[in-house]
Amino acid sequence: GDLVLRECARILSAQPAVAYRIGGDEFVLLSKQLDADELVAQLHQQVKTLTTQYGISFSIGVASFQPGQYANPDAILAQADHAMYAAKRHFRLQNRSDPHHV
């Protein structure tokens, strides 16, 4: 458990962003990178070894920010959290229908 969290933290801290652990196995990245899809694809590629080696999943929720878009920082986190749980549901549905998934 702790080894995986440390490795995730190492991968996240190497990104063009500032990484924060907000609790348990949840991290936040603050990035000025405009292409969130590119950042997410890079992260999924970099954690592929962890997901294979330890049999874990890695879900990412993205919340883009424009000045005045959110009332406060908690609202931004709530949007990213909502997106992350949607990604988790998608992953579970996708793997439930995959006969090769163990």
Contacts in CASP RR format, 6 or more apart in sequence:
PFRMAT RR
TARGET T0000
AUTHOR 0000-0000-0000
METHOD contacts of the structure
MODEL  1
GDLVLRECARILSAQPAVAYRIGGDEFVLLSKQLDADELVAQLHQQVKTL
TTQYGISFSIGVASFQPGQYANPDAILAQADHAMYAAKRHFRLQNRSDPH
HV
4 50 0 8 1.000
4 54 0 8 1.000
4 56 0 8 1.000
5 21 0 8 1.000
5 24 0 8 1.000
5 25 0 8 1.000
7 50 0 8 1.000
8 25 0 8 1.000
8 27 0 8 1.000
8 47 0 8 1.000
8 50 0 8 1.000
8 58 0 8 1.000
9 19 0 8 1.000
9 21 0 8 1.000
9 27 0 8 1.000
11 43 0 8 1.000
11 46 0 8 1.000
11 47 0 8 1.000
11 50 0 8 1.000
12 19 0 8 1.000
12 27 0 8 1.000
12 29 0 8 1.000
12 43 0 8 1.000
13 19 0 8 1.000
15 29 0 8 1.000
15 31 0 8 1.000
15 39 0 8 1.000
15 42 0 8 1.000
15 43 0 8 1.000
16 31 0 8 1.000
16 32 0 8 1.000
16 33 0 8 1.000
16 39 0 8 1.000
17 29 0 8 1.000
17 30 0 8 1.000
17 31 0 8 1.000
17 32 0 8 1.000
17 33 0 8 1.000
17 39 0 8 1.000
18 29 0 8 1.000
18 30 0 8 1.000
18 31 0 8 1.000
19 27 0 8 1.000
19 28 0 8 1.000
19 29 0 8 1.000
20 27 0 8 1.000
20 28 0 8 1.000
20 29 0 8 1.000
20 30 0 8 1.000
21 27 0 8 1.000
22 28 0 8 1.000
22 77 0 8 1.000
28 77 0 8 1.000
28 80 0 8 1.000
29 39 0 8 1.000
31 39 0 8 1.000
33 39 0 8 1.000
36 62 0 8 1.000
36 64 0 8 1.000
40 60 0 8 1.000
40 61 0 8 1.000
40 62 0 8 1.000
43 58 0 8 1.000
43 60 0 8 1.000
44 58 0 8 1.000
44 60 0 8 1.000
47 58 0 8 1.000
50 56 0 8 1.000
50 58 0 8 1.000
51 57 0 8 1.000
51 58 0 8 1.000
57 88 0 8 1.000
57 91 0 8 1.000
59 84 0 8 1.000
59 85 0 8 1.000
59 87 0 8 1.000
59 88 0 8 1.000
59 91 0 8 1.000
60 83 0 8 1.000
60 84 0 8 1.000
60 87 0 8 1.000
61 80 0 8 1.000
61 81 0 8 1.000
61 82 0 8 1.000
61 83 0 8 1.000
61 84 0 8 1.000
61 86 0 8 1.000
61 87 0 8 1.000
62 80 0 8 1.000
62 83 0 8 1.000
63 76 0 8 1.000
63 77 0 8 1.000
63 79 0 8 1.000
63 80 0 8 1.000
63 83 0 8 1.000
65 76 0 8 1.000
70 76 0 8 1.000
70 79 0 8 1.000
95 101 0 8 1.000
END
